[in-house]
Amino acid sequence: MKAIARLTLLVCLLAGVCMAAGPSPEKPNPGEELERAGQVSGHYGGNLTIGGRAEPKTLNPVIATDTVSREVIGRMMADLIDINRASQQTEPALAKSWKTSPDGRMFTLQLRKGIRFSDGHPFDADDVVFSFAVYMDENVDSPQRDLLIIDGKPLTVTKVDQYTVRFILPRPYAAAERLFDGLAMLPKHLLEKSYREGKFVQAWSLNTAASEIAGLGPFRLKQYVPGQRVVLERNPYYWKVDSQNERLPYLDELTFLFVGSEDAQVMRFEAGESSMISRLSSDNYNLLARERDRMRAQLADMGPSLEYNFLVFNQNDLRSKKLDAVAQKQQWFRELKFRQAVSAAIDRDSIVRLVYGTRGAPLWGNVGPGNKQWVNTAIPHPQRSVDAARQLLKSASFSWNQAGQLLDSSGKPVEFSIITSSSNTQRMKMATLIQDDLSHLGMQVHVVPLEFRAVIDRVFQSFDYEAAIMALGGGDADPNPEMNVWTTSGTSHLWHLHETEPASPWEREIDQLMQQQMITLDYGKRKQLYDRVQQLIAEHLPFIFLATPNILAVANPRVGNFHPAVLDPYTLWNADELYIRTPIESAAAR
Amino acid sequence: MRAKTASLIVALVGLHLTLLLAGFVAPCDPGAQDRDLPYAPPTRLHFVDASSWHLRPFVYRWSAGPDGYFENKRQSFPVHFLTGGPAYKLLGIFEAKWHLFGVDEPARIALLGTDGFGRDEFSRVLSGGQISVAAGIAATLLALLAGSIFGIVAGYYGRLTDESLMGATELFLSLPWLYFLLGVRAFLPLHLSPARTFLLLTCVIGLIGWARPARLVRGIVLSARSRNYVLAARSFGGSDVYLMWRHILPEVLGLLLTQAALLVPRYIAAEVTLSFFGLGVNEPVASWGNMLSTLQQYSVLVSYAWLLAPAAAMVVTSVIYSILADTLHSRLEFRST
């Protein structure tokens, strides 16, 4: 009797283990056009747990805007052409190849044959046409829609045959294949009904059953526990194989824990409850580095990111607003020599040392050293000089009283506030350093920490601020996503939003250069145009660039194929290749 | 008992005198950054070098190495007493340059280490203590003044006056003051000078805190107003104001003193909480609250123990005031029996 009970228990345990392990990968069959991931090797099994800062808001890839949702969705979905985060170059994904017409307007994509969504349904051109119809639908209001509308006209998508799709752009568009990165292909068989009924925005919420969600990414939804975690399991039909012709991904499961903050992520990592942190501050990186001997963690410093932190002065048109106090100070902010003096007085090296613990780089332009393909290395990097700053102010009719206070030409003391997000300790530190730096010029600066949404509201909506410290960039190395910031009509043209006409000749020139680079197909010519844009920005300082942090990540020593990149998603871009090492492999890797 | 009282008086006087003369006691300017020495550990005082003992303590400079800071022993710097240093305003009025102790440049003496900007933590604890303790005392005075006026009036007149004033105290006691302050802050200009912030903090904490003392005072007044000497004075034609001032206020003085000793540490904690959340005094002016706010970062909390110094100072202050309250309470009870 006891033997039967033991046997039953053993069977139950084995069944439990098998169920926890998730579905086994399908053996590749000859009808599938699979992508072979060159040198990748690993072995199956294991669950990778990642501590996330927040809970995703949706699982719908078309309407997701927050980083956490996109990080989870990105593992369940795939795009036609992908930007390889390591090489920063495009590579085939669901489209095995593509051809561009000589005028750069027509793209013909060949889709992989025989591949299937994670629910086993075949993928073909109808899914692609459906997906683009959804992305470009005004009623759905996808954040990616703007990218697909060029000169106010949408690109046209035509099905040529079951596995060929043609895209026609309204005009030539440089690096157009990069547009396809991040546009998840949707299963028409699951979403067409909700789209036709006008309920697409409500589709694939966090409450949707796992069986109703399918994608072409390496994982599929297994379980969502509100307030705790999202568990993804292996997509058994994924379209990539490794060097041994074994179907990826290696991991059985990928779990995202909701832990709340970066500090909580670090504590969970130290406690062994999570195995990876995608992005770390330098303080936490250094903390884990000090414990390297104990934890044997894999720490990765990938060098400067593409993000740029900057100080921006409010130069918006405030005539329609009742902001007289700010408007009076705008005569300083619009004075180029004033901005140049502020820039000259800021000690960027100290920012890198004290804010980023030397794990960052000072910036004098919008493109940092992390973007090797596009950075204009001719932009000067002047050292901090309070004397030079004083000369600039003097030449702009500023003076000092006996107490050393800076006065403008009408004798009014120069005093302004800098707002910044109170939850971002690094920017708070930057503000305090700048406050001290500018006190040497006799400027009285007040640092005002505000809740993040309040900062965004003041900078983008009410314009009720004098100066702000913010950060932009980081999405892609290509200049096209920067159109939004530097062109007059851009929605992130922060120093002067809703500008109808360029306010100055240099802004007009930037508008022309950015438009020109967008339709220039030759990299060398584009680089020349974008170099000039960077030069104009560095000369006229609409933003005073401060510094960029390094991309820092950490993983448990048992995580194999851990290769972070400087582009988002920093560590999970190759989630299909990650695997759990055996203890012997971990020891050997050390 | 006498020894305990004497120790208490010494501690109280010592604490407040140190904070009052913070500029003199502190060796550095609390706002001066030394960007080469972020998070430097406390400077060690030495009495022995390679050759002999020294009566006068000396220090070595911190130098940054790949594994953190180390003492650069090539040159020692004796600690000077009553020495010159950075300028400050004694008692906020007189320009002065004399400091209790200091070392010659380029060395620095940071008895409690430095913060993330290389600012001397000891000097900032003293300077921050001026703000935090002064805010606590001023808010207490305000709360007790308002509380005793409303408490005496409510207890003396009774009926509708009593009911309406006590209703108001219930309203104030149930107010979530942190959220209330967040709301108040949203209506104010973006940046306020430290002096205005200090006044605002004091007023808000004091005005929200009047309710509890008012209820206690009212309780005593209720029993005092029917005492024979009060009734006798009233029958002789004493006015209400005269009766309240001459006969009833002395009855509640003991209670007010005890309440003051209890409320000061509580309001210091209130100021610290507000500054900790960025609602109080902002950088670069130091307060115990904004100094402690850097410890919200896990890496700072577990790495630099000396940055807990403002919390230790707050605990010491609270303990002194608690003992004072206890002593006052015992003495008043003894007197009344």
Chai-1 contact restraints between the chains, C-beta under 6 A:
chainA,res_idxA,chainB,res_idxB,connection_type,confidence,min_distance_angstrom,max_distance_angstrom,comment,restraint_id
A,D263,B,Y298,contact,1.0,0.0,6.0,A-B,restraint_1
A,V266,B,Y298,contact,1.0,0.0,6.0,A-B,restraint_2
A,D283,B,S299,contact,1.0,0.0,6.0,A-B,restraint_3
A,N284,B,S299,contact,1.0,0.0,6.0,A-B,restraint_4
A,L287,B,S299,contact,1.0,0.0,6.0,A-B,restraint_5
A,S350,B,R35,contact,1.0,0.0,6.0,A-B,restraint_6
A,L354,B,P38,contact,1.0,0.0,6.0,A-B,restraint_7
A,S417,B,L190,contact,1.0,0.0,6.0,A-B,restraint_8
A,S417,B,H191,contact,1.0,0.0,6.0,A-B,restraint_9
A,S422,B,G278,contact,1.0,0.0,6.0,A-B,restraint_10
A,T425,B,Q297,contact,1.0,0.0,6.0,A-B,restraint_11
A,T432,B,E283,contact,1.0,0.0,6.0,A-B,restraint_12
A,D436,B,Q33,contact,1.0,0.0,6.0,A-B,restraint_13
A,H446,B,H191,contact,1.0,0.0,6.0,A-B,restraint_14
A,V447,B,E283,contact,1.0,0.0,6.0,A-B,restraint_15
A,V448,B,L190,contact,1.0,0.0,6.0,A-B,restraint_16
A,V448,B,H191,contact,1.0,0.0,6.0,A-B,restraint_17
A,P449,B,G278,contact,1.0,0.0,6.0,A-B,restraint_18
